[in-house]
Amino acid sequence: MTKTETILDEIYDAWRDHDLERLASYLPDEFSHVIHIPPDVYPLGGVCQGKKAALKRLSLIFMEFDSLLLDPREIVIDPNRAAVEIQIHCRHKETGRSLESVKTNFWTLEAGWPVS
């Protein structure tokens, strides 16, 4: 397993556990996070600049949803980027509604570490 694969695995373990402190340990201060959903459709969509803003957004998501399954299936890594296909199953805490899907995270890397 490469260094980047190990880092990404640990990031997804932290996400699965909703452990923001552990997740933060893998992200640089300048980290940017994008959810490709317009903010007028979902208020937490759009771009967050900086690790602090990204972690605040993730904490709001964690308060809103339970992660029942977060299973990284396929990881493709180039020197400066990675793509991870993930099977997800989440439950909206307020309504109890479930979402099952496959999503892809795209990572920008520097020296094997995620920066975006």
Sine and cosine of phi, psi and omega as CSV:
sin_phi,cos_phi,sin_psi,cos_psi,sin_omega,cos_omega
0.00,0.00,0.71,-0.70,0.01,-1.00
-0.98,0.22,0.24,-0.97,0.05,-1.00
-0.85,0.53,-0.70,0.71,-0.02,-1.00
-0.90,0.44,-0.67,0.74,0.05,-1.00
-0.87,0.50,-0.68,0.73,0.02,-1.00
-0.88,0.47,-0.71,0.70,0.01,-1.00
-0.88,0.48,-0.73,0.68,-0.01,-1.00
-0.90,0.44,-0.66,0.75,0.07,-1.00
-0.85,0.53,-0.69,0.72,-0.01,-1.00
-0.93,0.37,-0.59,0.81,0.08,-1.00
-0.88,0.48,-0.72,0.70,-0.01,-1.00
-0.93,0.36,-0.53,0.85,0.11,-0.99
-0.89,0.46,-0.69,0.73,0.02,-1.00
-0.90,0.43,-0.66,0.75,0.04,-1.00
-0.87,0.49,-0.74,0.67,-0.03,-1.00
-0.84,0.54,-0.60,0.80,-0.02,-1.00
-1.00,0.06,-0.04,1.00,-0.09,-1.00
0.82,0.58,0.63,0.77,-0.04,-1.00
-0.98,-0.18,1.00,0.02,-0.06,-1.00
-0.91,0.42,-0.57,0.82,-0.01,-1.00
-0.90,0.44,-0.71,0.70,0.02,-1.00
-0.92,0.39,-0.68,0.74,0.04,-1.00
-0.86,0.52,-0.70,0.71,-0.01,-1.00
-0.86,0.51,-0.51,0.86,-0.05,-1.00
-0.91,0.41,-0.26,0.97,-0.01,-1.00
-0.98,-0.20,-0.04,1.00,-0.11,-0.99
-0.91,-0.41,0.67,-0.75,0.07,-1.00
-0.97,0.24,0.32,-0.95,0.00,-1.00
-0.85,0.53,-0.52,0.85,-0.04,-1.00
-1.00,0.04,0.16,0.99,-0.05,-1.00
-0.80,0.59,0.65,-0.76,0.12,-0.99
-0.86,-0.50,0.57,-0.82,-0.09,-1.00
-0.76,-0.65,0.78,-0.63,-0.04,-1.00
-0.84,-0.55,0.74,-0.67,0.20,-0.98
-0.91,-0.41,0.89,-0.46,-0.10,-1.00
-0.98,0.18,0.85,0.53,0.12,-0.99
-0.72,-0.69,0.80,-0.61,0.00,-1.00
-0.86,0.50,0.67,-0.74,0.00,-1.00
-0.85,0.53,-0.42,0.91,0.04,-1.00
-0.97,0.25,-0.28,0.96,0.09,-1.00
-1.00,-0.02,-0.69,0.72,0.05,-1.00
-0.65,-0.76,0.92,-0.40,-0.14,-0.99
-0.82,0.58,-0.38,0.92,0.00,-1.00
-1.00,-0.02,0.08,1.00,0.04,-1.00
-0.96,0.26,0.10,-0.99,0.05,-1.00
1.00,-0.09,-0.36,-0.93,-0.10,-0.99
-0.97,-0.22,0.69,-0.73,0.17,-0.99
-0.89,-0.46,0.82,-0.58,0.03,-1.00
-0.98,-0.21,0.77,-0.63,0.03,-1.00
1.00,-0.09,0.59,-0.81,-0.03,-1.00
-0.86,0.51,-0.67,0.74,-0.05,-1.00
-0.87,0.50,-0.71,0.71,0.02,-1.00
-0.92,0.39,-0.64,0.77,0.01,-1.00
-0.90,0.44,-0.68,0.73,0.00,-1.00
-0.93,0.37,-0.58,0.81,0.07,-1.00
-0.89,0.46,-0.70,0.71,0.04,-1.00
-0.87,0.50,-0.72,0.69,-0.01,-1.00
-0.89,0.46,-0.61,0.80,0.03,-1.00
-0.90,0.44,-0.61,0.79,0.05,-1.00
-0.91,0.40,-0.63,0.78,0.06,-1.00
-0.90,0.43,-0.69,0.72,0.01,-1.00
-0.89,0.45,-0.55,0.84,0.04,-1.00
-0.95,0.32,-0.44,0.90,-0.08,-1.00
-1.00,-0.02,-0.49,0.87,-0.12,-0.99
-0.75,-0.66,0.59,-0.81,0.22,-0.97
-1.00,-0.05,0.71,-0.70,0.10,-0.99
-1.00,-0.03,0.97,-0.24,0.00,-1.00
-0.99,0.10,-0.51,0.86,0.03,-1.00
-0.51,-0.86,0.74,-0.67,0.11,-0.99
-0.61,-0.79,1.00,-0.09,-0.16,-0.99
-0.86,-0.51,0.99,-0.11,0.08,-1.00
-0.89,0.45,0.86,-0.52,-0.07,-1.00
-0.99,-0.12,-0.80,0.61,-0.14,-0.99
-0.80,-0.60,0.77,-0.64,0.06,-1.00
-0.83,-0.55,0.83,-0.56,0.06,-1.00
-0.89,-0.46,0.82,-0.57,-0.09,-1.00
-0.82,-0.58,0.78,-0.63,0.21,-0.98
-0.94,-0.34,0.16,-0.99,-0.02,-1.00
-0.84,0.55,-0.57,0.82,-0.09,-1.00
-0.90,-0.43,0.12,0.99,-0.02,-1.00
-0.34,-0.94,0.32,-0.95,0.04,-1.00
-0.55,-0.83,0.47,-0.88,0.12,-0.99
-0.79,-0.61,0.71,-0.70,-0.02,-1.00
-0.78,-0.63,0.87,-0.49,0.09,-1.00
-1.00,0.02,0.78,-0.63,-0.13,-0.99
-0.76,-0.65,0.79,-0.61,0.16,-0.99
-0.99,0.11,0.79,-0.61,-0.02,-1.00
-0.82,-0.57,0.47,-0.88,0.17,-0.99
-0.58,-0.81,0.92,-0.40,-0.01,-1.00
-0.85,-0.53,0.41,-0.91,0.08,-1.00
-0.80,-0.60,0.79,-0.62,0.06,-1.00
-0.95,0.30,0.86,-0.52,-0.13,-0.99
-0.89,0.45,-0.65,0.76,-0.08,-1.00
-0.94,0.34,-0.67,0.75,-0.09,-1.00
-0.98,-0.19,-0.34,0.94,-0.07,-1.00
0.99,0.17,0.01,1.00,0.00,-1.00
-0.93,0.36,0.58,-0.81,-0.02,-1.00
-0.97,-0.25,0.51,-0.86,0.13,-0.99
-0.76,-0.64,0.87,-0.49,0.10,-0.99
-0.88,-0.47,0.75,-0.66,-0.08,-1.00
-0.29,-0.96,0.09,-1.00,0.20,-0.98
-0.87,-0.49,0.79,-0.62,0.02,-1.00
-0.83,-0.56,0.26,-0.96,0.06,-1.00
-0.83,-0.56,0.77,-0.64,0.13,-0.99
-0.98,-0.19,0.71,-0.71,0.07,-1.00
-0.93,-0.37,0.79,-0.61,-0.07,-1.00
-0.90,-0.44,0.66,-0.75,0.20,-0.98
-0.99,-0.16,0.73,-0.69,-0.12,-0.99
-0.87,-0.50,0.53,-0.85,0.19,-0.98
-0.74,-0.67,0.86,-0.50,-0.03,-1.00
0.81,0.59,0.58,0.82,0.04,-1.00
1.00,0.07,-0.11,0.99,-0.03,-1.00
-0.98,-0.21,0.61,-0.79,0.02,-1.00
-0.95,0.30,0.69,-0.72,0.09,-1.00
-0.87,-0.50,-0.26,0.97,0.01,-1.00
-0.36,-0.93,0.00,0.00,0.00,0.00
